[in-house]
Amino acid sequence: MNLAFVESPVQLLNVLEWAHAAPQEPLPGMPAQPAVRTGPGRAAALTVVVLSPTDPMSRGQLRRMAELAREEGITVRWQEARGGVGALLRTVRQLVPLLRCSERVVVGDPFSRYVQMLLTLVGRKNLTVVDDGTATMEFVAQTARGERLVRWHRRGGRRGPRELVLAPVTLLARRRLSPSPNRSVEVFTSMPVEPRPGLTVTSNDFAWTRFRYGPPKLTRGADLVGTSLVETGVVDLEQYLAAVQALASAYGATRYFAHRRESADKLHRLATETGLEVVRPDLPLELIARRGPIGGTVLSFPSTVVHTLPLALAGTGIKVAVCDIAPEWLKENASPRAQGFLAGVTGTARDVQHLPAPVA
């Protein structure tokens, strides 16, 4: 049995893609195998544990993704994992039997304290890391350099009391995420990552998404994809609102697809001040776009979708465009790594149109 732990809708989507990806190589002289299995494949031997977050938007999307996973023959177990130390200990105790009988453990966010806690219990089991967005790029780079796992938007400096207490857990989790003679580690990703010795990198081309949905109907005008860079403390709110207004005006955008972590107050201001129709998707954007209707051009700031949407929308003729984050948009207390990381996200995006930062 394979066991997956997910905490976000995107993670669950990418576990679905992993479960249905065909691992076999083409035989000599034979055409390549189809990207999606027609049978149950790994899905039939997979149990997904949803470590449910607390915010309503994420919970709603996860409920919908869980329905899709069950339709594909995957066993889904919903775990109310948040709610204090008691919930944590109860969850870990309930999951130990599943961990013991699993052959491979699949995780979506190696930076998650919850996942790191569970990784201390996996022993020598094989591991797969699926995408939770652009953080995969940072995870692979940090483990290759032997650094502690820190999200890119966090400021450096001295660690707080909580981080010091959890430091042994993080260290052991990092060791579990490193290949060894007794344990294989795979990264299943659509991100541009540099493989390191012993690490298996498998490309995620969203074959299941394309097989199941679309092609989409097109609407007039363009659509704009929102980002949580304001909520994570990277970009100034006023600068962001002005940039969205400028981008929408320049390219004729009519709808704004909100990120699940964007605040209601911010979205209310955005709708009022820009005139854009704010859409709160009930599924990850890759599925929303593939099912349609969607604009002929999709505009985005640096984010995961500039890497995933061109794959999900391959063959549809829809253009994906990404615009840079201007240095003056960053908050004074933003991480020193922020500008370089965001530029890397934009610069490594394939099959997209690169736009300059709009004059806000």
C-alpha positions, 0 to 999 in steps of 0.5 A: 500500500502507498500512503499519501499525506496532503494539506492543500488541494494542489497537493491532492491534485498532484497526488492524483497525477502521480497515482495515474502516471505511467512509470514504464519506459517505452520498449525499443522500437515501440512508441512511447506509452500513454501518459495516463493509465486506463486501469486503476494503476497505483490508484487502487493501492493508494490511501490519501490522508487529508490533514485538514487545514482550518481555513474554509476556502482550503477545506472546501477545495479539499472536499471537492478534490477528495470526491474526484479522488474517490471517483478514481478508486483512491481511498481518502481519509479525512483527518481533523488534524488541527486544534492543539496538541491533543489533536496532533497526538491523537492524529499521530496515534491513529496514523501509526498503523497505516504508516507501518503497513505502507510501502511508500509514503507520499508527501506534498509539503516537506516544510510542513511541521505536521509532515515533518513530525510524521516523517520521523515515523517512516523509518526506511520506507521509500518516499515521494514528494509531490508539488505544493507549488514553487516551494519544491524548487527551494526544497530540492535546492536546500537539501542539495546544499545541506541546509535546514528547511526554511520557506523562501519567504521567511526572514533569516536570523535567530530561530524562535523558541518554537523552532528551537524545540522542533529543530530535532524533528526538522533535522530527522525529517531532512534525513528521511528526505535524503536518499540512502542505500535503504531508501529511495526518494522521488520528486514528482514535479512540474517545476524546473529542479536540478536533480542531485545524486540519488534523487529521482526526479519524475516529470509531472505533465498533468496528463491525468488533468488533460485526459479527464477534462477539456478542451475548454471553451474560451471567453472574450478578454483575459483572466488574471490569476491572484497571488497570496504574496501580500498575505505572506508579507512579501508584497505591499498591499497598495502596490499590489492593488495598483499593479493589478489595476494597471495589468487589467487595464493594459490587457483587458482582463475581466476576471480575477481568480483569487488564491485560496489564501487571499483575504476577504478584505483585500478581495473586496477592495480589489473588486471595488477599485479595479472593477474585476469580477472576483472568482473564488474557485472551488478546485485548483486553477489547473482543473478550473482552466482545463474545464473552462470557460477561460480567457484566451490569455491568462495573466499571472504574477510569479507563482506556481501556475506559470509552470503548471498552466502551460502543461494543463492547457497544452494544445488549447492555444491559450496563452499564459503570460507572467509579469515580474514583481518590481523591487519597489513592490516588496515590503521593507521587511520582506525576506532578502531572498524574495526578489531573487526567488521570484525572478527565478520563478519567472525566468524558468517558466517555459512556454509563457509570455514574459511581461514587464512589471506594469507601471502601478 
